[in-house]
Amino acid sequence: MNIAVIGTGYVGLTTALMLCELNHQVVCADTHTAKLKQLKSNRLPLHEPGLKEVLNRHLSRRSLSFTSDTGQAVRESDILFITVGTPSKSDGFTDLNQIKKVAETIGLNQNGYKIVVNKSTAPVGTCQNIHRWILKRQPRYIPVDVVCNPEFLREGSALYDALHPDRIVIGSDNTEAARSVRDLYDSIPCPKMMTGLRTAELIKYSANAFLAMKISFINEIARLCDSHGVDVADVSTGIGLDRRIGSRFLKAGIGWGGSCFPKDLASLGHMFEQAGLSPRILQAVRQVNETQVEYYLRRLEERLGDVRGKTISILGIAFKPDTDDIREAPAIKVIQALHQKGAFLRAYDPVVFRHRNPAGLPVTVCGEMSEAFEDSDCIFLMTEWKNFLHFDWKSHRHRMRTPLIIDGRNVLDQKALIQCGYLYYGMGKAGL
Ligand code: UDX
């Protein structure tokens, strides 16, 4: 089977490399020629650990190729993966233009039976639309089946997740087509769930909403922990040991961001509304997250007073470690809010500023982490990059004007920092 992967973003690139690792021949198509040029010369347009080595290997083995001619990729392949972006529009609805365009290109270029696998996260009913859009553009009728195969990978561990998933969900109205897709993953030993198209689409949204719910839940409990001097990490451990709850995604902090949770929860909310239903839990999950930054800023002001004219250093801009992705990153909201309040801002991130300049951020960029301390009134940790944890905090304390640390991810050693003279706040960390 020849496979085409259309769209070379996070999901597309990882899917293509995962399929190559499973010994399939893959062509990646994208209209972004500058990006293709980069990829062909083994340069990644994004920061993702481990991807570059695998890209290099499959380029040299010629198991992977890149083309800007999507039509040709369609004509020469039997299975076509759609992995294009599904951004949010300003009203929160999902913009399906890229998917529609790919479907139309498939219809125009279809020269025989194809299986079209949608991996882009899109509202329930999109796969049926893809089928309709393809048929509409076919010069003459040629059968085509659409399969929904949602992607559950996380940025920062994308390829590992793609090769070691907890489950693979394959939704289709045609059993044969679904089996062909399942066969691609034969060598991955995990449960493979065969289901209907719409069910697969809804599973993806429900999974992300549930994960976001776990985080918002523990963040809400962390507020109560603050009031009672209880350590939220102990509460997480205590409830997480119950296997019905599970210990993961119960780390309290400044909240969730990224390219998926905010967009997918907004889109799921619209699906509820369109069905005439009120998504009450979903609303609360989003509300708690939206007020996290406010909650932290109040704790900061309790300790520092008016922030006007004070210097606050932000450690970490990325929405999580091991990525240069700043989409919906809590750090951006914190920077904007503090800037509005008249604070001077510095920022350090080990990767984000190396790869791009997030235009418009009202911060002085630090080339080294140590620069963040100089005459600073507060260090505000936003991303739990490993090098922040292993930093020599003790030696830099004296360089700060006010030695205050706000730990937005509850990852620093509170006891050690207090012992060397820092003032420390972590949400629900039960002050020592
Ligand atoms: C998520 C889903 O995990 C993945 O399955 C889906 O395919 C895409 O969306 P991703 O956005 O890469 O993946 O990041 P993830 O690791 O899930 O973290 C999302 C956000 O939640 C981050 O901002 C992270 O810092 C935050 N988070 C995560 C917490 O605040 N606490 C936690 O316990 C876990």
Residues whose N, C-alpha, C, O or C-beta is under 5 A from the ligand:
A	BS01	UDX	E151 F152 L153 R154 E155 I215 F249 L250 K251 G253 G255 W256 G257 G258 S259 C260 F261 F319 K320
